[in-house]
Amino acid sequence: MHYDSIRASYYLKKWRYYETARHDLNQSELSDAKIFFNALKRLDDEERKLLTDVYYRSEELCSFNEKTG
């Protein structure tokens, strides 16, 4: 995997989807979610709060799954 090409915003936009659909994720999504949440834990509280406000509490829902929105 080339970490220079990872688009953090892609995973941040899927944040609520990962939580809402946690029991319905396929293997690839589950792997991505584990990496995402492990990385999120490494951030300090201020950084995590900023990302929470911008991405997690966004009015624009992720639409990767019809069931969860």
MODELLER restraints for C-alpha pairs under 7 A, 6 or more apart:
rsr = mdl.restraints
at = mdl.atoms
rsr.add(forms.Gaussian(group=physical.xy_distance, feature=features.Distance(at['CA:11:A'], at['CA:36:A']), mean=6.87, stdev=0.5))
rsr.add(forms.Gaussian(group=physical.xy_distance, feature=features.Distance(at['CA:12:A'], at['CA:55:A']), mean=6.12, stdev=0.5))
rsr.add(forms.Gaussian(group=physical.xy_distance, feature=features.Distance(at['CA:13:A'], at['CA:55:A']), mean=5.98, stdev=0.5))
rsr.add(forms.Gaussian(group=physical.xy_distance, feature=features.Distance(at['CA:13:A'], at['CA:62:A']), mean=6.25, stdev=0.5))
rsr.add(forms.Gaussian(group=physical.xy_distance, feature=features.Distance(at['CA:14:A'], at['CA:62:A']), mean=5.93, stdev=0.5))
rsr.add(forms.Gaussian(group=physical.xy_distance, feature=features.Distance(at['CA:15:A'], at['CA:56:A']), mean=6.35, stdev=0.5))
rsr.add(forms.Gaussian(group=physical.xy_distance, feature=features.Distance(at['CA:16:A'], at['CA:56:A']), mean=6.17, stdev=0.5))
rsr.add(forms.Gaussian(group=physical.xy_distance, feature=features.Distance(at['CA:17:A'], at['CA:62:A']), mean=6.46, stdev=0.5))
rsr.add(forms.Gaussian(group=physical.xy_distance, feature=features.Distance(at['CA:17:A'], at['CA:68:A']), mean=6.86, stdev=0.5))
rsr.add(forms.Gaussian(group=physical.xy_distance, feature=features.Distance(at['CA:18:A'], at['CA:33:A']), mean=6.12, stdev=0.5))
rsr.add(forms.Gaussian(group=physical.xy_distance, feature=features.Distance(at['CA:20:A'], at['CA:68:A']), mean=6.54, stdev=0.5))
rsr.add(forms.Gaussian(group=physical.xy_distance, feature=features.Distance(at['CA:21:A'], at['CA:68:A']), mean=6.48, stdev=0.5))
rsr.add(forms.Gaussian(group=physical.xy_distance, feature=features.Distance(at['CA:40:A'], at['CA:48:A']), mean=7.00, stdev=0.5))
rsr.add(forms.Gaussian(group=physical.xy_distance, feature=features.Distance(at['CA:61:A'], at['CA:69:A']), mean=6.27, stdev=0.5))
rsr.add(forms.Gaussian(group=physical.xy_distance, feature=features.Distance(at['CA:62:A'], at['CA:69:A']), mean=5.99, stdev=0.5))
rsr.add(forms.Gaussian(group=physical.xy_distance, feature=features.Distance(at['CA:63:A'], at['CA:69:A']), mean=4.86, stdev=0.5))
